[in-house]
Amino acid sequence: MTSGSRILVVEDSPDIRVLIRMLLEAAGHEVLTAADGRAAVEVARAERPDLVLMDLSLPILSGWEAARKIKDDPATAAIPIVAVTAHAMHGDRERALAAGCDGFIAKPIDEETFEPLVRSYLRTRAESGSGAEAAPERVTSREPGRILVVDDHEEVATLIKQDLETEGHEVVVARTLDGAFATAIGERPFDLAIVDVMLGPDSGYDLTADLVSRSPEYLPVLLVTAGEIDREKGYAAGADDFIAKPLDAAELIARARSLIRVGRAIRSQGRAARERSEAYEKLAELYHKQGLTNEARTQYQVLADYYQKHDNAPSAIAIYQKMAQVEPNNPTYHVKLAEIFQQQQLVEKALGEYRVIAEMMIAHGRSQDAAQVYERALDISQKMNLSILAAIGQHGRPHYVHSPSYSAGLQLDESDESVSAVEAALHRGDL
């Protein structure tokens, strides 16, 4: 039961979900996820996981209500539910247990002890046949960080600063967008930004998006609001968590701790991944210089697969472009580039890759295949209302006529049906 268990993680913060998934999957567990309480109930009914880790502050349906619905359904009542939340105030543990939770883990998440603690709940269930009282919650040690607070109300900013400084955090306050930008781009990075949604005439959502885009590394953002929380807009801007006014000091401190820990874990993972990627790339380049094409191809392919798996299109594109340099006569990499450019809605660049592929086929006497490539390019250009001539041809003629291989003396009979097929594909529709 404890090895390879199926665990449902219910958490509305995408970054905290990533951290929990990373910790659990590293120990061999299968992780299911849900971002709101209603989805949690549906997944629990459909998948029957071995354990549910439930945040209590969830959109659509709260964690309290979701836990109660799961426990009220005979089909899912036996699934243990462990509350994982920044709610650490007196009475919250009792409220979670009253809602049907079988245990309580307080945030912030300690990456060294989190999975063993989760495993203890699984082990307890396996030994007792129920989700009855399990391991006690662990109170993690303090890890001070550097926090940027952006709030145009001096009194509120001062209270937030005082609350966080009791934990040993270094807190820097900015009261305007310009002040926030000037502070954020300093030499010392921040571990967390706490941003008020309403900044006079400015928007905290816009500031969040700018802070996230300008930060050289991952920067978690906690949005503060006195009104209704627009989670969808906040997540779209890059926010990680939300807290409502009037602020409770204990909840503020707990959420700050958790986000700082998440941020550090994600940055650490990112640095490790970059180091591995750089090592693979240097090894591939070394193989290429030594004339070991197969070995270079293997190393580059590992990198390309990794980047695509993690939705890092720019890095995957760069790797396939290098692979095309290693094997300049291999159209496979241009096919991959065309696919990625299409996925990224970079249609003109995709059409440019199709042009290169067609030229390669012409150079090898495969005019019929080139015609099919132009047909594909034509289909894409028509769907996107683009001119195929602008993308892959010049002066009403196929681009291969102007290619180096053609100019070097490639013998093509322009009355040949295969060449005519290329022409027809290019000009169909009077494009």
Secondary structure, 3 states (H helix, E strand, C coil): CCCCCEEEEECCCHHHHHHHHHHHHCCCCEEEEECCHHHHHHHHHHHCCCEEEECCCCCCCCHHHHHHHHHHCCCCCCCCEEEEECCCCCCHHHHHHHCCCCEEEECCCCCCCHHHHHHHHHHHHHHHCCCCCCCCCCCCCCCCCEEEEECCCHHHHHHHHHHHHCCCCEEEEECCHHHHHHHHCCCCCCCEEEEECEECCEEHHHHHHHHHHHCCCCCCEEEEECCCCCHHHHHHHCCCEEEECCCCHHHHHHHHHHHHHHHHHHHHHHHHHHHHHHHHHHHHHHHHHCCCHHHHHHHHHHHHHHHHHCCCHHHHHHHHHHHHHHCCCCCHHHHHHHHHHHHCCCHHHHHHHHHHHHHHHHHCCCHHHHHHHHHHHHHHHHHCCCCHHHHHEECCEEHHHHCHHHHCCCCCCCCCHHHHHHHHHHHCCCC
